[in-house]
Structures are given as C-alpha cells and as structure tokens.
C-alpha cells in the first residue's frame, strides 16, 4: 500500500489542479489535509 500512496503523492506534487465532474479545483480543495511541497520538482 505504501507504493500506491507514494505514486499518488508524486502525481499530486506534479500538478496544481484537478479536473473532475464538479469542475476544475485546486488539489488542496479536493484532498482535505493535503499540503503541496513548494519548490519540489518531480521527474519520472
């Protein structure tokens, strides 16, 4: 399960917004308690 969580974190860190059926939202609005790590580039 840790590998799954790490992959989600990498995806969230590499994007600013999420688009779902309720429209375009900031990631922090969709995932309560999530705080984006600033100035960190994810490559892969």
Secondary structure, DSSP 8 states (H G I E B T S, - for coil): -HHHHHHHHHHHHT-SEEEETTEEEEHHHHSTT----TT-----
